[in-house]
Amino acid sequence: MSEETQKTNNPKDLTYKDAGVDVNAGAELVQRIKPFVTSTARRELLNSIGGFGSLCEIPSGYKSPVLVSGADGVGTKLRLAINAGDYSSVGQDLVAMSVNDVVVVGAEPFLFLDYFATGKLDVDVAEEVIGGIASACEIAGCSLGGGETAEMPGFYSDKDFDLAGFCVGVVEKARIVDGAQIREGDDIIGLSSSGPHSNGYSLIRKILDQNKTVVSPERIRELLAPTQIYVKPLLKVFSDNLIKGAAHITGGGFFENIPRSVPDTNLASKINKTSWSLPEIFQWLQFEGGISDREMLSTFNCGVGMVLFSEPSNTETLINNLGAENCDAFKIGEVVRSDCTPKKSELLIR
């Protein structure tokens, strides 16, 4: 083999950066986001970012603490955000999707970790996204303990990135909210959403692709509104023993999520869809997509991002207490006896 062939097949001084991974950019990002992480630190957090794991004590005051964990992402809403070059909301979307899942059982989220994967690390974009994650952790009252940034050339295109989030919460074992006390005649309360949150965006993008007119930047901003975080208002009313069960309205909409919170298979959730006004953004999506009412309720939150179950005698107090926490709440239905065969928890819409 000639010397020239050897040089061609065995290039000298090939670096990780030549393969598309810039470790210096990653190090710069760590330095930029340290203030974000510090701003979220609870007293239980024992170290900062830069180590191999996040050390965090279980919050004090629990006699029999139960850890509650959750993981989620932002989904294809990211494609809309990337195409629009607007990354201001996706950090909150990421946090909200996990902390809202954790809080429905009465748990206090106290630790959050993120995973940011991209084809080519844009430090400015990553800083904006992680800054949004930190701000959302402050809203939820949990520490951003750290995370992982992965540069994966050839797997993602240069501008593309994906996000995953991981949350740990804690609840007193005797105060777990599991829906076991839900009874026939209990009220069902809805909490207002801030928009589609982070669900149904494959259908939303299909509607946008098929739209025959130019969709305004204002409409895109509406669709990118960050997911509502319900943690602090819910923890307040959980502490008042006003809630028997809760459901986070995420993927699968009403039909998938509400029955998950009613373990008694002899009961059904009867929802009155005229009890609240469908927000304009959902009216627009339904009109532009020619979507049926059932498909809307099977895909989107339709203006109700969280559902609670309460004793009728507690409903007025619950709604007022949530209102005092700047959380709009309203009765949307009641629990009824199920007539379906075989018996299963079901959802009835009228």
C-alpha positions as CSV (number, residue, x, y, z in Angstrom):
1,M,0.0,0.0,0.0
2,S,1.4,3.4,-1.0
3,E,2.1,6.1,1.4
4,E,-0.6,8.3,-0.3
5,T,-3.2,5.6,0.1
6,Q,-2.3,5.2,3.8
7,K,-2.8,8.9,4.3
8,T,-6.2,8.8,2.6
9,N,-7.6,5.8,4.6
10,N,-6.0,6.8,7.9
11,P,-6.4,10.6,8.3
12,K,-4.2,12.1,11.0
13,D,-5.4,14.4,13.8
14,L,-9.1,13.6,13.3
15,T,-11.0,15.2,16.2
16,Y,-14.4,14.8,17.8
17,K,-15.3,18.3,16.4
18,D,-14.5,16.9,12.9
19,A,-17.3,14.4,13.6
20,G,-19.7,17.1,14.4
21,V,-19.5,17.2,18.3
22,D,-18.1,20.4,19.9
23,V,-17.3,19.7,23.5
24,N,-16.2,23.3,24.0
25,A,-19.7,24.4,23.1
26,G,-21.1,22.0,25.7
27,A,-18.8,23.3,28.3
28,E,-19.8,26.9,27.5
29,L,-23.5,26.0,27.9
30,V,-22.9,24.5,31.3
31,Q,-21.3,27.8,32.4
32,R,-24.1,29.8,31.0
33,I,-26.9,27.9,32.7
34,K,-25.4,27.6,36.1
35,P,-27.2,30.8,37.3
36,F,-30.5,29.3,36.1
37,V,-29.9,26.1,38.1
38,T,-28.9,28.1,41.2
39,S,-32.0,30.2,41.1
40,T,-34.2,27.1,41.4
41,A,-32.3,25.4,44.2
42,R,-34.3,24.2,47.2
43,R,-32.6,23.5,50.5
44,E,-32.8,19.8,49.9
45,L,-30.5,20.1,46.8
46,L,-27.0,19.1,47.9
47,N,-24.9,19.8,44.8
48,S,-25.0,21.8,41.6
49,I,-24.6,20.8,38.0
50,G,-21.3,19.4,36.8
51,G,-21.3,16.2,38.8
52,F,-22.3,12.7,37.7
53,G,-25.6,12.8,39.5
54,S,-28.0,15.2,41.3
55,L,-28.0,14.8,45.1
56,C,-31.2,15.7,46.8
57,E,-32.7,14.9,50.2
58,I,-36.3,14.0,50.6
59,P,-38.1,17.1,51.9
60,S,-38.7,17.1,55.6
61,G,-42.0,17.0,57.4
62,Y,-43.2,13.6,56.0
63,K,-43.8,10.7,58.4
64,S,-44.1,8.1,55.6
65,P,-42.9,9.7,52.4
66,V,-43.7,8.1,49.1
67,L,-41.7,9.2,46.0
68,V,-43.7,9.9,42.9
69,S,-41.8,10.1,39.5
70,G,-42.8,11.2,36.1
71,A,-41.3,11.6,32.6
72,D,-42.5,13.4,29.5
73,G,-41.5,15.5,26.5
74,V,-42.9,18.3,24.5
75,G,-43.9,16.2,21.5
76,T,-44.3,17.6,18.0
77,K,-45.1,21.1,19.3
78,L,-41.3,21.3,19.1
79,R,-41.5,21.2,15.3
80,L,-43.8,24.2,15.3
81,A,-41.5,26.1,17.7
82,I,-38.3,25.2,15.6
83,N,-40.0,26.2,12.4
84,A,-41.1,29.5,13.9
85,G,-37.7,30.1,15.6
86,D,-39.6,30.7,18.9
87,Y,-38.2,28.8,21.8
88,S,-39.7,30.9,24.6
89,S,-42.4,28.5,25.7
90,V,-41.0,25.0,25.2
91,G,-39.1,25.0,28.5
92,Q,-42.3,25.5,30.4
93,D,-44.0,22.9,28.3
94,L,-41.4,20.4,29.3
95,V,-41.7,21.0,33.0
96,A,-45.4,21.4,33.1
97,M,-46.1,18.0,31.4
98,S,-44.2,16.2,34.1
99,V,-45.1,18.2,37.2
100,N,-48.8,18.3,36.4
101,D,-48.7,14.5,36.2
102,V,-47.0,14.2,39.5
103,V,-49.2,16.6,41.4
104,V,-52.5,14.8,40.6
105,V,-51.8,12.2,43.3
106,G,-51.2,15.0,45.8
107,A,-47.4,15.0,45.5
108,E,-45.1,18.0,45.8
109,P,-42.6,18.1,42.9
110,F,-39.2,18.9,44.3
111,L,-36.6,17.7,41.7
112,F,-36.5,18.1,37.9
113,L,-33.9,16.9,35.4
114,D,-33.9,17.6,31.6
115,Y,-32.4,16.0,28.5
116,F,-31.6,18.1,25.5
117,A,-30.6,16.3,22.3
118,T,-29.6,18.0,19.1
119,G,-27.8,17.6,15.8
120,K,-25.5,20.6,16.3
121,L,-25.5,22.5,19.6
122,D,-26.5,26.1,19.2
123,V,-25.5,27.5,22.6
124,D,-27.9,30.5,22.3
125,V,-30.9,28.3,21.6
126,A,-30.1,25.8,24.3
127,E,-29.5,28.6,26.8
128,E,-33.0,30.1,26.0
129,V,-34.7,26.7,26.3
130,I,-33.0,25.7,29.6
131,G,-33.6,29.2,30.9
132,G,-37.3,28.5,30.3
133,I,-37.0,25.2,32.0
134,A,-35.5,26.9,35.1
135,S,-38.2,29.6,35.2
136,A,-40.9,26.9,35.0
137,C,-39.2,25.0,37.8
138,E,-39.5,28.1,40.0
139,I,-43.2,28.3,39.1
140,A,-43.6,24.7,40.1
141,G,-41.5,25.1,43.3
142,C,-39.0,22.4,42.4
143,S,-35.2,22.4,41.9
144,L,-33.6,22.0,38.5
145,G,-31.0,19.5,39.7
146,G,-29.2,19.1,36.3
147,G,-29.6,17.2,33.1
148,E,-27.9,16.1,30.0
149,T,-27.0,17.8,26.7
150,A,-26.3,15.4,23.8
151,E,-24.9,16.5,20.5
152,M,-25.9,13.8,17.9
153,P,-24.8,14.7,14.4
154,G,-26.3,12.4,11.7
155,F,-29.2,11.5,14.0
156,Y,-30.8,14.9,14.2
157,S,-30.5,17.6,11.5
158,D,-28.5,20.6,12.6
159,K,-31.4,22.8,13.8
160,D,-33.5,20.1,15.2
161,F,-33.6,19.2,18.9
162,D,-35.6,17.1,21.3
163,L,-36.5,17.4,24.9
164,A,-37.3,15.0,27.7
165,G,-38.0,15.8,31.3
166,F,-37.9,13.8,34.5
167,C,-39.6,14.9,37.8
168,V,-39.6,13.5,41.3
169,G,-42.2,14.4,43.9
170,V,-43.1,13.3,47.4
171,V,-46.4,12.7,49.1
172,E,-47.4,11.5,52.6
173,K,-48.6,7.9,52.1
174,A,-51.8,8.5,54.1
175,R,-52.6,11.5,51.9
176,I,-52.2,10.0,48.4
177,V,-55.0,11.1,46.1
178,D,-56.0,8.0,44.1
179,G,-59.7,8.5,43.4
180,A,-60.7,5.6,45.7
181,Q,-63.1,7.9,47.6
182,I,-65.0,9.1,44.5
183,R,-68.7,8.4,44.8
184,E,-71.9,8.7,42.8
185,G,-73.1,12.3,43.0
186,D,-69.6,13.9,43.3
187,D,-69.0,17.0,41.3
188,I,-66.4,17.3,38.5
189,I,-64.5,20.5,38.3
190,G,-62.5,21.8,35.4
191,L,-59.5,24.1,35.5
192,S,-58.8,26.4,32.6
193,S,-56.0,25.6,30.2
194,S,-53.7,28.1,28.5
195,G,-54.3,26.6,25.0
196,P,-53.6,23.2,23.5
197,H,-50.7,22.8,26.0
198,S,-48.4,20.1,24.5
199,N,-50.9,17.6,23.0
200,G,-52.5,17.1,19.6
201,Y,-49.8,18.9,17.7
202,S,-49.5,16.3,15.0
203,L,-53.1,17.1,14.2
204,I,-52.5,20.8,14.6
205,R,-49.6,20.7,12.2
206,K,-51.7,18.7,9.7
207,I,-54.4,21.5,9.9
208,L,-51.7,24.2,9.4
209,D,-50.3,22.3,6.4
210,Q,-53.7,22.0,4.8
211,N,-54.7,25.6,5.5
212,K,-55.3,27.4,2.2
213,T,-54.6,30.8,3.7
214,V,-51.4,32.1,5.4
215,V,-51.6,31.5,9.1
216,S,-50.7,34.7,10.9
217,P,-47.8,35.0,13.3
218,E,-50.3,35.9,16.0
219,R,-52.0,32.5,15.5
220,I,-48.7,30.7,15.7
221,R,-47.9,32.5,19.0
222,E,-51.3,31.4,20.3
223,L,-50.5,27.8,19.4
224,L,-47.1,28.1,21.1
225,A,-48.6,29.4,24.4
226,P,-46.8,27.6,27.3
227,T,-48.6,24.8,29.2
228,Q,-50.3,25.9,32.4
229,I,-48.5,24.7,35.6
230,Y,-51.1,23.8,38.2
231,V,-48.8,22.7,41.0
232,K,-49.1,25.4,43.7
233,P,-52.9,26.0,43.4
234,L,-53.5,22.2,43.6
235,L,-51.2,21.7,46.6
236,K,-53.1,24.4,48.4
237,V,-56.5,22.7,47.9
238,F,-55.0,19.2,48.5
239,S,-53.9,20.5,51.9
240,D,-57.5,21.6,52.6
241,N,-58.7,18.0,51.9
242,L,-61.1,19.3,49.2
243,I,-60.2,16.9,46.4
244,K,-61.0,13.2,46.0
245,G,-59.3,12.7,42.6
246,A,-57.7,14.5,39.8
247,A,-56.9,14.0,36.1
248,H,-54.3,15.8,33.9
249,I,-55.9,16.3,30.5
250,T,-53.0,15.3,28.2
251,G,-52.7,13.0,25.2
252,G,-56.0,11.3,24.6
253,G,-58.0,14.2,25.8
254,F,-61.1,13.7,28.0
255,F,-61.9,10.2,26.9
256,E,-58.4,8.8,27.8
257,N,-57.6,10.7,30.9
258,I,-60.7,11.3,33.0
259,P,-61.6,7.5,33.4
260,R,-58.1,6.9,34.7
261,S,-58.9,8.8,37.9
262,V,-62.1,6.8,38.7
263,P,-61.0,3.3,39.8
264,D,-64.6,2.2,40.7
265,T,-65.7,0.5,37.6
266,N,-69.4,1.0,38.5
267,L,-69.1,4.7,38.1
268,A,-68.9,7.0,35.1
269,S,-68.0,10.7,34.6
270,K,-70.8,12.6,33.0
271,I,-69.5,15.8,31.4
272,N,-71.7,18.7,30.2
273,K,-69.8,20.2,27.3
274,T,-72.0,23.3,27.4
275,S,-70.8,24.1,30.9
276,W,-67.9,26.1,29.6
277,S,-67.1,28.0,26.4
278,L,-64.8,26.4,23.9
279,P,-61.8,28.9,23.6
280,E,-61.4,30.6,20.3
281,I,-58.2,28.8,19.4
282,F,-60.0,25.4,19.6
283,Q,-63.0,26.8,17.6
284,W,-60.5,27.8,14.9
285,L,-58.8,24.4,14.9
286,Q,-62.2,22.6,14.8
287,F,-63.4,24.7,11.9
288,E,-60.2,24.6,9.9
289,G,-59.8,20.9,10.3
290,G,-63.5,19.9,10.0
291,I,-63.1,18.0,13.3
292,S,-66.0,16.4,15.1
293,D,-66.9,17.2,18.7
294,R,-65.9,13.7,19.8
295,E,-62.5,13.9,18.0
296,M,-61.8,17.3,19.6
297,L,-62.5,15.8,23.1
298,S,-60.4,12.7,22.2
299,T,-57.4,14.8,21.2
300,F,-57.4,18.2,22.9
301,N,-58.0,19.6,26.3
302,C,-60.6,22.0,24.8
303,G,-59.9,24.6,27.4
304,V,-59.8,22.3,30.4
305,G,-56.3,21.3,31.4
306,M,-57.0,19.6,34.7
307,V,-60.1,17.9,36.1
308,L,-60.9,17.5,39.9
309,F,-63.4,15.4,41.8
310,S,-65.0,16.9,44.9
311,E,-67.8,16.4,47.4
312,P,-70.7,18.6,46.3
313,S,-70.7,20.4,49.7
314,N,-67.0,21.4,49.0
315,T,-67.4,22.5,45.4
316,E,-68.0,26.2,46.0
317,T,-65.2,26.4,48.5
318,L,-62.9,24.6,46.1
319,I,-63.7,26.9,43.2
320,N,-63.3,30.0,45.4
321,N,-60.0,28.8,46.9
322,L,-58.6,28.0,43.4
323,G,-59.7,31.4,42.2
324,A,-57.8,33.0,45.1
325,E,-54.7,31.3,43.7
326,N,-55.4,32.8,40.2
327,C,-56.7,29.4,38.9
328,D,-60.0,29.6,37.0
329,A,-62.2,26.7,38.0
330,F,-65.8,25.7,37.1
331,K,-68.1,22.7,37.5
332,I,-68.3,20.7,34.3
333,G,-70.1,17.5,35.4
334,E,-70.9,14.9,37.9
335,V,-70.2,11.3,38.8
336,V,-73.0,8.9,37.9
337,R,-73.7,5.2,38.1
338,S,-72.4,3.3,35.1
339,D,-74.7,1.2,33.1
340,C,-72.1,-0.2,30.7
341,T,-71.5,-3.9,30.3
342,P,-68.9,-5.2,31.0
343,K,-68.4,-2.8,34.0
344,K,-65.7,-0.3,33.5
345,S,-65.1,3.3,34.3
346,E,-66.4,5.4,31.4
347,L,-67.0,8.9,30.2
348,L,-70.3,10.3,29.2
349,I,-70.6,13.5,27.2
350,R,-73.8,15.5,26.8
